[in-house]
Amino acid sequence: MIIQRVVLNSRPGKNGVPVAENFRLEQSTIADTVQAGQVRVKTLYLSVDPYMRCRMNEDTGSDYLRPWQLSEVADGGGIGVVEESQHHNLAKGDFVTSFTWPWQTAAILDGDSLQKLEPQLVNGRLSYFLGAAGITGLTALLGIREKGHVAAGANQTMVVSGAAGACGSLAGQIGRLEGCSRVVGIAGTDEKCSILVQEMGFDAAINYKKGDVAKQLRELCPGGVDVYFDNVGGDISDTVISQMNQNSHIILCGQISQYNKDVPYPPPLPPDTEKIQKERNITRERFLVLNYMDKQEASVLQLCQWIQEGKLKVRTSRFSLWPLIPSPTTRGLISLSLALLLCLRIEQTFKKCVSIIESLLGSTVF
């Protein structure tokens, strides 16, 4: 069976900015027969996330991330539909997902590596399982619960950097639902800040590209910061940490401002910031959601409940080059590379998801 796939064509270098030429769209084949325990799936949606920048390096700098190999198909979170099954728990027509879905139009996969999805849990919005009801939502919820030490009635103020990103936009809302009395976001445009306040329920949002961030933080968080959901690192995080309270907590989710630099993860703090952290007993522990998969099922159900109740607002940036590219499958795979490049250039606006096969679900569903 002939398929199309995206492979890593070249590496940008540890300190380089990724470009389109780092990827290559090519034709390949998969077997015509499905073996016992396997399924043949058609790809519907692929997730694009900032952490993928690390996978473009020969050394990811992390013990849990495997680097993409040159001339080999890239992979990540994905959703597809089963077209043929030799697995006892999966049938034709089932929707399934995996953290290691290959970036190709169809694949033969081990059925045990797949999780069956129930579309009704997200009101039929399948791509939510790659975002708010998937690993992104789990990261936000479990990060807050495991590292944020949020307590209802404790009058805590939370600050979220990268607040208009996939995880940050959920984290602020979840912080509120879990008990924070005030939530302030930091983003890069007035439009993003407006969405955070008007749609996502943040109390306020700061455009870090305009004005004095430290001054605005002092005005918006007069009692200091108790919980900091850190998605970006760098100067923004140093500014937030300088205004954190005694015995406060940093949820170390991501460091997107550092992903194009050859630094360890998590990056060390500058001496002055590290001094503040130690003197105020601020926790800053590495958080890896994969270490909490025993809580996955209950957490996903909680996220889905909030979505159904309208308490958790979801925005997804959909990528398609329609109508410039005539083939829907080719269009989707090329859009995938575009979406990733935008992510890695820190143009992170809510969840980025690429529709590979529009014709199966209709162009308005995702």
N, C-alpha and C positions, 0 to 999 in steps of 0.2 A: 504493500500500500504506500502510495506516494504522499509525503507530508512536507510541510515547510517548517523551518525552525530558525531560532536566533542563536548564534554561537558567539563566544568571545573571540574577536578577531585580533585584538592587541591590548596591551595593558597601558593605562595612562601614566604609570609611574606613581610612586607613593605620594609625591607632592604635586602631581599633575591634576588638571581638571579634565574629566572625561569628555570625549567628543564622539560624534556619531560613528566615526571610523573605528572606534573600539569594538563595534558590533558588526556582525555580518548576517544577512538573511540568506539562507540556502535551502535547497531542496534535498530531501533525504527519503528514506523508506523505513517502514516498520514491517514486521512479519505479518503474513496474511492469516496465520492461525494463532489462537490464544491457548496457552498451556494451562494445566490444572493449577488453580489458585490465582490465576491472572484475570485481568479485565482489560478490554480495549475501551478507551475513553476518548471523547472529543472534548477539546479544551473550550471552555466558555469564557472564563475570566482569569486574568493573571494580575497579581499584586505587584506594585512597585514601591520600594521602601528605601530610605536613606542608608540603612545598614549595608545595602548591596554594594556601596562604594568600596567597602572593605574587601568584598569578595572579588573585586577586580584586581586586587594585588596578589602577588605570588604568596605573600605571607599576610594573612588577614589580621594579625595582631591579636587574635582571640582564639582560645582553645575550643570554642564551640562552633565557630564558623569555618566551613570548608571553602577554600578558594575555588573560583571558577577556573577551569583549565582552557588554555588556548585551543581554538578550533573544536571545542566541545560545547554542547548545548548548555545554556545557562538555565537556572532553575530558581524557584521561590514559591511563595504561596500561590495556590491556584485552585480553580473549581472547574469541574467538567461533568459530563453526563456519560453514564455507562452505555455503550453500544453493543457490547458482547461480553458475557461473563462466564467464567469457569470457576467462580468463587462462591462458596456456599451461602455467604451472607449478603451478596450483592447481585442485583438483577438488572436487566436492561431497563433503562429509563431512570435509574437511581441517580441522584446528584451526589457527588463526592468531592472531597477536598484533601489536600496534602500540603505540608510545609515545603516539600521538595518537588513541586510540580515542574516538569520540563517545559521550557519556552518553545513549544511546538504545537501544531494544530491538532494533532492526535498522538496517542501513545498507548503502549501496552505496559501496564503497571501491576505490581504485586498487590493483590486485593487487601492483604493485611496492612499495607502501608496507607490505606485510605480510610477516611472517616465519612460515614454516610450523613447527609444533611437533611434536615426537615424544613423545607421552605416556609411552611406556615409559621414557624417561630419568628420569622422576620418579615411577615406580611408579604412573602413572595419575593422579597428583594435579595436574591441569592448573593450578590456581591458583598452584602453586609457581613457575610461570614469571613470575608477577607479583611474586614475593618472593625466596625463597632461590635460585632458579635463573634469576632475571630481573635487572632493573636494581638491585634492592635488594642481592642477593647480589654482583653485579658491583661495586657501590659499595664494599661491605665488603672484598671480596677485592683489588680493584685499588687501593683506597685504602691498604690495608696494604702491598701489594707496592711501590707506586710512591712512597708518602710516609712509610711507617712505618719503613722500613729495618730490618725484623726479620731477625735472623740466628740460625739454629739453633745452640744451644750458647753463645750470648752472655749468657745469664742475664738476659734483659730482663724488666722488669715493665711490663705494659700496664694502663692504666685506661680504661674506657669509660663515658662519660656517656650518659644516655638509653639505658641498657643493656637495658631491657626493651622498647625500640622495635623496629621491623622490622629496621633496619640494625644497631643496637647489639647485639642478641641474637646476630646472626650474626658481627659483628666480633669479639666476645670469643672465640667458638669458633674462628674462623679464625686469630686471633692465636695461639692455642694450637697449632693444627695447623701454622702456619708457623714455630713455634719459640719463642714466648714461654714463659718458665718460670713466670710468675705472671700471672694475669688477675683484675682487680678491677672489678666493675661498680658503677655508681651508678644507683639507681632511686628511685621515689617511694612505694612501699608495702612492707610486710614480705612480702606475698604475692609480689610481683614479685621481691624479693631471694631469697626461698626457691626460686622456680623457676629463677632464674639459677644458683644453687649446686647444687641437687639434680638439675635436668634438663639444664641447659646446660653444666655443667662449669666454671663460674667458680670460682676459689678462694675468693672472698668477694664480698659485695655490701653496699653502704652505702645505707640509707634516708636520703636527704638531708633528709627532713622531721622526722627524729628525731635528736637528739644533735648533737654537734660534728663536722661533716664533716672539717674539717682534722685534728682529733685522731684520728679513725678512720682517715684516710688514712695518717697517720704510723705508726699501729700496724700497719696491714695492708700497707704498702709501706715497710718499714724501710730499704730501700736506695734509696729515691726512685723516681721514675717515669721510665721511658725512652721509652715510647710512649703518647701520649694520643689516643684516638679520640673526637673532640669532636662530639657531636650537639646540644648545647644552648646553649653560650655562657653569657654572664652570670656571676653570682657563683660558680656551681659551677666553671666553667672557670677563673676567677681563682684559686680555691682549689687546683685541681689543678696549674695552672702554677707556683704558688708552691713546689710540692714536686717539680718536675721537675729532672732531672739535667743536668749540662753536656753539650752536644751531643745533646740528646734531640730528639724529633720529635712534632709535633702533626699529626694527620690531620684536616683541617678539613672535616668531612662536612656538618654542618648547625648551625643556630643557632636551634632551635625556640623558645627562651625570648625571642627577639627578633622573631619573625615578626609579632606584633601591634603592633610599634613602627616608627616612621618613621626607620629608621637604614640606612646603606649596608650592603652585603654584600661581604665579611665585615665585621661590626661592628668598629670600632677597639677595641683593648684600653685599659683605664684606664691612666694614666701609670705607676703603681707596677708593674702587671703587665707592661706593655710594657718597662719597665726590666729586669725579671727576664729576660724573653725575650731581650733583646739581650745582657745580660751573660753569660748562660749559653749563648748561641748556639743557641737553640731554634728549629728551623725551624717555620714556620706559614704554609704556602702554600695558596692556594685550590686545591681539588681538584674537578675536573669529570669524571665518569666518561665522558661523551660524547667526551672527547678521547682515549680509549683504546679505541675500538671496533675497532681492528685486533687487539686481544687478546680480543675478545668470545667468539669461538667456542671457543677453547681454555679460557678461563676458565669458561664455562658448563659445558663437559664436566667440568672439575675439580669444580665445585660439585655437579653431578649425581652424580658418582662418590662424593663424600663423603656425599651424601644416601642413596644406595643402600647404602653401607657402614655407615650408622648413625652416622657420625662427625660429621655436621652435623644437629643437632636443629632441627626447624621447628615453630613454633607460629603459627597464624593465627586472628585474631579474625573470626568470621563474623557478618555482620549480616543479620538478617531480622526483619520485624515480624509474622511468622506468629504466631497466626492472625488478627490484628486487621484485616488488609487482605485482602480476598478474592482479588484478582487477583495472581498470582505476579509478573507483570511490574511492576505498579504498586508492589507491596510491595518489590521489589528496588530500584527507582529511589528510592523514599522512604528506604529504608534507606541508600542511598548518601549522601544528604545528611546523615543522622544520623551515619554513620561519619566523614564529613569534619569535621563540627562537633566531634566528640569528639577527633579528631586535633588540630584547631586550638586546642582548649582544653587541650592538653598532657596528654590522657588517653591517651598513646601506650603501648599494650600489645601488643607483637609486631606482626605484619603484619595490616593491616586489608584485607579483601577482601569485596566484595559480590557475592552470587550474584543474577543478574538473571533467568535462566530456569532455575529448579530442575528443572522437569519433564523437561528433556532429559537430565540426568545422574543424577537421583535426589537426594533431599534430603540424603543423607549424604556425598556426594562433593564434595570441593573441595580 
